Amino acid sequence: MERTASDESPMLSDSEVAAYFKVSLRSVGRMRENGHIRSVRVNKTWRTPQSEIDRLCQKWLDSAVAGGADAASIGPISVSSVS
């Protein structure tokens, strides 16, 4: 089956990822270095698929709910709390 552009997740720059999570560019770099997000290097810039951000958010939500939190009451989750 052939892949089309509509099958692929949009690629976000580090600035866009930082804005989404409301963190610094350095924090995005640490998230990548620690294996929390997977990105690809394109020339001199890093790009992260939107699907990777969605996966990370779902992982945080699942982790919080498994810990006994009510999904509706979950606030911000620290990157350092994700293993």
C-alpha positions as CSV (number, residue, x, y, z in Angstrom):
1,M,0.0,0.0,0.0
2,E,1.4,3.4,-1.0
3,R,1.7,6.1,1.7
4,T,0.3,9.6,0.9
5,A,1.0,12.9,2.5
6,S,-2.3,12.7,4.4
7,D,-1.1,9.5,6.1
8,E,1.8,11.2,7.7
9,S,1.9,13.1,10.9
10,P,2.9,16.8,10.7
11,M,6.5,17.4,11.7
12,L,7.0,20.0,14.5
13,S,10.1,22.1,15.1
14,D,11.6,22.3,18.6
15,S,10.1,25.8,18.9
16,E,6.7,24.4,18.2
17,V,7.1,21.5,20.7
18,A,8.4,23.9,23.3
19,A,5.3,26.2,22.8
20,Y,3.0,23.2,23.0
21,F,4.4,22.0,26.3
22,K,5.1,25.6,27.5
23,V,8.8,24.8,28.2
24,S,12.1,26.1,27.1
25,L,14.0,24.8,24.0
26,R,16.6,23.3,26.4
27,S,13.8,21.3,28.0
28,V,12.8,19.9,24.6
29,G,16.4,18.9,24.0
30,R,16.5,17.2,27.4
31,M,13.3,15.4,26.7
32,R,14.9,14.0,23.5
33,E,18.2,13.2,25.2
34,N,16.3,11.3,27.9
35,G,14.3,9.3,25.4
36,H,10.9,10.9,26.3
37,I,10.4,12.0,22.7
38,R,11.7,10.7,19.4
39,S,12.7,13.2,16.8
40,V,14.6,13.1,13.5
41,R,17.4,15.5,12.5
42,V,16.8,17.3,9.2
43,N,19.9,19.2,8.1
44,K,20.6,21.2,11.2
45,T,17.2,21.1,12.9
46,W,15.2,18.6,14.8
47,R,11.7,17.6,13.8
48,T,9.2,15.7,15.9
49,P,6.1,14.1,14.5
50,Q,2.8,15.3,16.0
51,S,2.0,11.6,16.6
52,E,5.0,11.4,18.9
53,I,3.6,14.4,21.0
54,D,0.2,12.7,21.1
55,R,1.9,9.4,22.2
56,L,3.7,11.2,25.0
57,C,0.6,13.0,26.2
58,Q,-1.3,9.7,26.2
59,K,1.5,8.0,28.1
60,W,1.4,10.7,30.8
61,L,-2.4,10.5,31.0
62,D,-2.3,6.7,31.3
63,S,0.5,6.9,33.9
64,A,-1.5,9.4,36.0
65,V,-4.7,7.4,35.8
66,A,-2.9,4.2,36.7
67,G,-1.6,6.0,39.8
68,G,-5.2,6.6,40.9
69,A,-5.8,10.1,39.6
70,D,-9.2,11.0,38.1
71,A,-8.5,11.7,34.3
72,A,-10.7,14.8,34.5
73,S,-8.7,16.3,37.4
74,I,-5.2,15.7,36.0
75,G,-3.1,18.9,35.8
76,P,0.4,19.4,34.3
77,I,2.7,16.4,34.6
78,S,6.4,16.9,35.0
79,V,8.7,15.4,32.4
80,S,10.9,14.1,35.2
81,S,8.0,12.0,36.5
82,V,7.8,9.9,33.3
83,S,10.1,6.9,33.3
